């Protein structure tokens, strides 16, 4: 109940994949459906959310006028139009939280009434299973209670970290896009298992549990990844042979270049 008092009424504009994930997390955390409204572009999506979660579905302007906290979960290209649409309807003091990649605080504040508190957030898809990483940066007009409100909101789907906005492009590249890199590695490992003669279900179970176990070790031991890797790498053994080939193929460098490319693309998105 304390969290609900802090955050007040929440309006989620654009309840697609990420917006729907935040909605589900809020309700799992104990928030009453009556304290949340959503908007959705497609009527069938609106009907699905209302039936599944029991929340009211409103038009963007009505939802924005109703909420104490307004969460923007639309695509980056749609942000400018949405800000122009809802700006006149926002009540003074309404907190606007944006999940749109690459959209700067300056751009968000510039599209809203003067003095509107804005928080920029980069979430990621493991929020779907309450293991997300959401990284927030408060805007010019945010007070500590605004940041606390956003943290309360986002913590329903995982961990929350606050950073300066100058870090957000790098955050997008590392954690925002990060699940895709992990899935990419998982896919490659599963295909390798199949190539070596394992049934696909067996290869899949081996890989998924191995990734889960390795991630759990990283979190619980607090050890540097290189130390944990060395513990698996016996001199002259199978792991040493595999790691040497990965190094010969410059896989580490390729990952670093890929993440750098994602960071650069995030910066480019802010120009649109």
N, C-alpha and C positions, 0 to 999 in steps of 0.2 A: 504493500500500500504506500510506503514511503516513496518508492520510485514513481508511482503514478502521480502523487502530489507534485513532485518536482517537475515532471515532464508535462503534465497537463494533457490536453487533447492533442492528438497527433493526426495530421492529414498527410497521406502518402499519395503524391501526384505521379502517376505513371506506374501502376502496380504490375509491372511485367516480371521478369525473372528476379532481379535484385530487389525491386520494391515488394514483390510478393514474398521474398525470403525474409525481409525485415518485418513485414506484417506477421508472418507465421511465428517468427522468433519472439515478437512482442507478446503475442497471445500465449505462446508456450511459457513465457516468463511470468504470466499471471495477469497481464493487462486485460481489462474487460473490453469485449468487442464494441461496447457503447462509447468507449473513449478513443476509438479510431475510425476514421473514414478514409476512403480511397477514391481515386479516379482511375479510369482505364480507357484507353483509346477504343478498344474493340468491345462491342456490347456483349459478346459471348464470354469474354474474359471477366467483365463486370458481373455477369450472372454467376459465373463460376466462383468468384471470390465471395459474393454475397451468400451463396448456398453453402460453401465449404466453411467459411469463417464467421458468418453471421454479422458482418460489418456492413455499414451503409455505404453505398456507392453514389458519389455526387459528381457534378461537373467540376472542372478545375477551379473556377472562380468561387463557387459555393464552398468547396472543400477548403480553399485557402482562407476564406473569410471565417470559417468555423474553427480552424486549428490554432492552438497556441504554439505548436511547432509544426512547420510545413516541410516535409521531406520531398526533395525533387529527385525523382528516380527515372527521368526520361533520358533519351540519347543526347549526347553533346550537341548535335546539330539542331535539336529542338529547344534548347535551353533559352535562347534569346527570345523566341516567340512566346514561350511559357511565362517568362518574367514580365514581358509587356502585358500579357493577359491578366496575370494575377496581381500585379503590383498595386493597382488602385483598390483592390479588395482587402489587402492585408491590414489588420488592425495594428496600431502602434505597439511595439514591443514584441511582435510575433517573430520567433526565431526561424530562419530559413536555413535548412541543411541541404547541401547539394552533393549528390553522388556522381555527378557527371564528370567523366575523365577529361582532364586538360582545361577545364573551365576555371579561370582564375577568380580569386576573391574580388579583384578590381572589376572584372567584367560582371560578376554577379551583383555586386553593390551598385554598379553603374546602371543596371537594369531594374533596380528596385527603388522605392521611396528613400529619400535621404535619412540616414540614421538606422536603417534596418540591420539588425544583427544577422550576420551570415557566417556559416561554418562550411568549409570545403572538406569533403571526406573522400577517401579512396578505400572502398571495401574490397572483399574478394569472395569468390563463390563458395568456399567452405563455410560461409555463414549459413548455408542451407542446412548444415548438420551441427550448428552451434559451435563451430571451430573456426570461425572467420577471423581475419585480421583487418580491422578498420583503423585507418590513420586519419586523424583530423587536424585541421589548421583553422584557428579562429580568425575572424575578420576584424576590421577596424573598430566596429561598434559593439563588439562582444564584451560582455562582463563575465567574471568568473562563473556566475550562475548559469550563463548560457552554455559555456563549455561543459559544465557539470551536467546540464540537461542533455546535451548531445551524447556525452559519455554514458549516461544512464540508458539512453535510447539504444545505442549501438551495442552495449555490453550484453544485450539479450541474445546476440548471435555470435559471441566470441570475445576476443581480446580487443582492447582499444588503446591506441597510442597517440599522443599529441606531438606534432613536430612543426617547425616553421614552414611556411608555405613554400619556401625555396627548395625544400626537400621533396615536394609532392611528385614531380616528374620521375625522380629516382624511385620513390615509393611505388608509383604506378608500375614501373618496370620490374621491380623486385617482387612485391607481394600482390599487387593488383593482377598482373599477368602471370605471376609465379605458379599458380595451380596448373596452368597449361604446360609449363615446362616439366612439372612432375608427371603429368599425364603422358607427355611425350616420351619421357624416359620409361615409364611403366609400359607403354605400348611397345617400345623397342625391346624391353626385357621379355615381355610375353611372346613376341614374335621370335625372339632368339630361342626361347624354350621350345616352341613349336618346331622350329628348324632342327633342334637337337633331338626331336622325337617325342617330346612330352605331349600328352593330350592338352588341348587348349584350356579346359576348365582347371586342370592341374597346374599348368603354367600360370594361369591367372591367379589362383589361390596362393601360390608360392610368392608371386611378385607383390600382390596386395599386402599380404601379411608381413613380408620383408620390409616394404616401404613404411608400413605402419609401425613396425617394431623399431626400425632405425630412427624414425622421427620421434618416437617416444623416448628412445635413449638420448637423443640430442636434448630434448626438453628436460628430462629428469636428471641427467648426470651433469649438465652444464658444461661438459667438456667441449673443447674445440673439435670441429669435424675431422681435422687432420689426425688428432690423437685417436679418435674412435676408428678411423680408417686404418691407422697403423696397427691397431689391435687385431684387425682381421687379416692383415697382410703379413703372412709368415714368409721369411726369406726363402726364395726359390720356389714358392708355392703357386697355387692356381690364381689367387687374387693378385699376387705380384705380377704374374704374366698378363692378366687382364688390364691392370692399371697401367702397366708399361705401354700396352698397345693404345690405350686411351690417350696417354700422354704423347705417343708418337703421332697420333692422328689429331693432336691439338684440340681435343674436345673441351678442355678447360677454357682455352682461349676462345673457342667458338661460342661457348655459353656466355662468356663475358661480352663478346661482341654483340650477341643477340640481345642481351639485356640492355646494353648501351643503345642499340637500335630502337628498342621499345621506349626508352627514356626520351630519345630524340623525337620519336613520333608523338609522345605525350606533349612535348613542348610545341610541336607543330599544331596540335589540335587547338591550342589556345589562340591561334591566329585566325580561326574561323568564327 
